[in-house]
Amino acid sequence: FKRRLKAAQDQLNDSFAACWNDAAQREQAERLMRRMQFLDKLTYEVRQLEERLDD
C-alpha cells in the first residue's frame, strides 16, 4: 500500500510540475495540488497507524 501511495504521489508531483507554469492549466494545477495535499495527509495517517501498531 505504501509503495502504491508513494508512486501516486510521485506521479502527481510530475503532473503538477508540468502544468503549474502554464496559465491555461492553472485550474488543473490547483486540482492536482488538492490531491497532493490529500495524499500527504493519507501518508501521515498511515505513519500514525504504523506507530500505534508498534506500541
Rosetta constraint file for C-alpha pairs under 8 A:
AtomPair CA 1 CA 5 HARMONIC 6.13 0.50
AtomPair CA 2 CA 6 HARMONIC 6.10 0.50
AtomPair CA 2 CA 43 HARMONIC 7.90 0.50
AtomPair CA 3 CA 7 HARMONIC 6.18 0.50
AtomPair CA 4 CA 8 HARMONIC 6.14 0.50
AtomPair CA 5 CA 9 HARMONIC 6.25 0.50
AtomPair CA 5 CA 39 HARMONIC 7.40 0.50
AtomPair CA 5 CA 43 HARMONIC 7.49 0.50
AtomPair CA 6 CA 10 HARMONIC 6.18 0.50
AtomPair CA 7 CA 11 HARMONIC 6.17 0.50
AtomPair CA 8 CA 12 HARMONIC 6.14 0.50
AtomPair CA 9 CA 13 HARMONIC 6.10 0.50
AtomPair CA 9 CA 36 HARMONIC 6.58 0.50
AtomPair CA 9 CA 39 HARMONIC 6.72 0.50
AtomPair CA 10 CA 14 HARMONIC 6.27 0.50
AtomPair CA 11 CA 15 HARMONIC 6.23 0.50
AtomPair CA 12 CA 16 HARMONIC 5.92 0.50
AtomPair CA 12 CA 32 HARMONIC 6.55 0.50
AtomPair CA 12 CA 35 HARMONIC 7.77 0.50
AtomPair CA 12 CA 36 HARMONIC 6.61 0.50
AtomPair CA 13 CA 17 HARMONIC 6.10 0.50
AtomPair CA 13 CA 36 HARMONIC 7.48 0.50
AtomPair CA 14 CA 18 HARMONIC 6.25 0.50
AtomPair CA 15 CA 19 HARMONIC 6.54 0.50
AtomPair CA 15 CA 32 HARMONIC 7.68 0.50
AtomPair CA 16 CA 20 HARMONIC 5.78 0.50
AtomPair CA 16 CA 29 HARMONIC 5.51 0.50
AtomPair CA 16 CA 32 HARMONIC 6.03 0.50
AtomPair CA 16 CA 33 HARMONIC 7.11 0.50
AtomPair CA 17 CA 21 HARMONIC 7.64 0.50
AtomPair CA 19 CA 25 HARMONIC 5.65 0.50
AtomPair CA 19 CA 26 HARMONIC 6.99 0.50
AtomPair CA 19 CA 28 HARMONIC 7.37 0.50
AtomPair CA 19 CA 29 HARMONIC 5.93 0.50
AtomPair CA 20 CA 25 HARMONIC 6.96 0.50
AtomPair CA 20 CA 26 HARMONIC 6.12 0.50
AtomPair CA 20 CA 29 HARMONIC 5.41 0.50
AtomPair CA 21 CA 26 HARMONIC 7.69 0.50
AtomPair CA 22 CA 26 HARMONIC 6.46 0.50
AtomPair CA 25 CA 29 HARMONIC 6.27 0.50
AtomPair CA 26 CA 30 HARMONIC 6.24 0.50
AtomPair CA 27 CA 31 HARMONIC 6.37 0.50
AtomPair CA 28 CA 32 HARMONIC 6.21 0.50
AtomPair CA 29 CA 33 HARMONIC 6.08 0.50
AtomPair CA 30 CA 34 HARMONIC 6.37 0.50
AtomPair CA 31 CA 35 HARMONIC 6.40 0.50
AtomPair CA 32 CA 36 HARMONIC 6.09 0.50
AtomPair CA 33 CA 37 HARMONIC 6.22 0.50
AtomPair CA 34 CA 38 HARMONIC 6.24 0.50
AtomPair CA 35 CA 39 HARMONIC 6.22 0.50
AtomPair CA 36 CA 40 HARMONIC 6.12 0.50
AtomPair CA 37 CA 41 HARMONIC 6.25 0.50
AtomPair CA 38 CA 42 HARMONIC 6.17 0.50
AtomPair CA 39 CA 43 HARMONIC 6.03 0.50
AtomPair CA 40 CA 44 HARMONIC 6.25 0.50
AtomPair CA 41 CA 45 HARMONIC 6.21 0.50
AtomPair CA 42 CA 46 HARMONIC 6.19 0.50
AtomPair CA 43 CA 47 HARMONIC 6.24 0.50
AtomPair CA 44 CA 48 HARMONIC 6.25 0.50
AtomPair CA 45 CA 49 HARMONIC 6.20 0.50
AtomPair CA 46 CA 50 HARMONIC 6.20 0.50
AtomPair CA 47 CA 51 HARMONIC 6.29 0.50
AtomPair CA 48 CA 52 HARMONIC 6.30 0.50
AtomPair CA 49 CA 53 HARMONIC 6.20 0.50
AtomPair CA 50 CA 54 HARMONIC 6.24 0.50
AtomPair CA 51 CA 55 HARMONIC 6.44 0.50
